[in-house]
Amino acid sequence: MDTRYAWLEEEWRQMEQEATTRRLQAVESCGEEQGKWIRVEGRRLLNLSSNNYLGLAHDQRIVEAGTRAARRWGAGSTASRLVIGNYALYEELEQELAAWKKRDGALVFANGYQANTGVISALIGRGDVVFSDRWNHASIVDGIILSRAKHIRYRHNDLNHLEELLSQHEHVQRKWIITDSIFSMDGDMARLTSLVMLKERFGAMLMVDEAHAGGVRAEEGQGLCHEVCVAEKIDVLMGTFSKAFGVYGAYVCADQEIIRYLTAKARSHIYSTALPPAVIGSVLEALSLVRTETWRRRAVKRNAILFRQMLREHGFMVGDGDTPIIPLMIGENELALRYSTMLIERGISAVAIRPPTVPAGSARIRFTVMATHTHAELKWAADQLAAIRAELMHADSGHVDQRVLEQSEEV
Ligand SMILES: Cc1ncc(COP(=O)(O)O)c(C=O)c1O
């Protein structure tokens, strides 16, 4: 064996012991019934794993719009937007975004990861302090690390803790609070109104990541900040096109001074080729559908409430809520993997989420519902889950059930 990589072997073995290894599985087809059914390794599975909340990823109007844009503008944008990649299409999208969010301006990024790392590391620097919810997405964490600012993580949604930390740093000139609006692995919501009050009291700035709320919350899908009427008080509103929009890419909306500065300073914007025209063409069409097809928003909310109810009727402890992300807390990594494998065997795709994505001891199955799931499909999935639990109980003389129920109470 090649000994140069012995350290990697060692670490891999350790990961195997902790059940944290991951491998890629090829999705062989995904277009059936607008992405509700996928085929993986020869099996047809009900898709309860995607972020395609509104069921738009396979909408032919969006696909066609992308095709038209590619025909007109080409397959690639050939350079960074600051060089010659800034096709008129991008400006059109940014104007539409600013109008949708009712903000001065918008800037599009290649994806949410690059938006968060680019925006945070450009606006925040050494000497600043960032207060970040402990459950924020990894791209926010990485952006803060890149910024070299002091990074303070407050307990999840614990605003007393945040207030205490802010009081300890009153003397710091530039303070930022950053939060997801809907948390990606738990599906719960940030307390935005109280965060705005704290920001104002302590003279801090507030950035909100709407990746999982864009398209699914507020009248025209602008996100949770608009739903709770605090959008104009948020310094930086970030969102993605990769989830409810069913496409790819991301954006920030803010005051003109911020957008102008980011255009010149955000490294992920400057040093990376602009998104392909097809993506922008598709996003423009998706934005129009997100704004107008309100039945999708109503349907995904209804399904989110319904699936939680169905799980509860089977005795599973799932948290309250109406967001499409529904975690079933399991606890141990291996057990979460077992559930996920058994779900696949029964025709359901629902992934096990394990550390480091979530804290140690909080492995879970992350279910996500779509606007297009039917009552019958969700009921069938909940029944399958209950059957799996019964099977595991039988094999494990009752311990499994107890664990699932107890751990779930922490959601
Ligand atoms: C809260 C949050 N922010 C940012 C991202 C990154 O977005 P993208 O997948 O477009 O890179 C994600 C997605 O995974 C997310 O859940």
PDBQT file of the ligand as one rigid body, heavy atoms in Angstrom, charges set to zero:
ROOT
HETATM    1  C1  LIG A 501     -29.018  28.420   4.717  1.00  0.00    +0.000 C 
HETATM    2  C2  LIG A 501     -28.193  28.147   3.504  1.00  0.00    +0.000 A 
HETATM    3  N1  LIG A 501     -27.393  29.104   3.027  1.00  0.00    +0.000 NA
HETATM    4  C3  LIG A 501     -26.627  28.908   1.929  1.00  0.00    +0.000 A 
HETATM    5  C4  LIG A 501     -26.650  27.715   1.241  1.00  0.00    +0.000 A 
HETATM    6  C5  LIG A 501     -25.772  27.529   0.051  1.00  0.00    +0.000 C 
HETATM    7  O1  LIG A 501     -26.505  27.685  -1.117  1.00  0.00    +0.000 OA
HETATM    8  P1  LIG A 501     -26.049  26.999  -2.488  1.00  0.00    +0.000 P 
HETATM    9  O2  LIG A 501     -26.470  25.577  -2.426  1.00  0.00    +0.000 OA
HETATM   10  O3  LIG A 501     -26.722  27.797  -3.535  1.00  0.00    +0.000 OA
HETATM   11  O4  LIG A 501     -24.544  27.125  -2.556  1.00  0.00    +0.000 OA
HETATM   12  C6  LIG A 501     -27.492  26.702   1.691  1.00  0.00    +0.000 A 
HETATM   13  C7  LIG A 501     -27.629  25.443   0.919  1.00  0.00    +0.000 C 
HETATM   14  O5  LIG A 501     -27.205  24.471   0.970  1.00  0.00    +0.000 OA
HETATM   15  C8  LIG A 501     -28.257  26.899   2.857  1.00  0.00    +0.000 A 
HETATM   16  O6  LIG A 501     -29.031  25.922   3.339  1.00  0.00    +0.000 OA
ENDROOT
TORSDOF 0
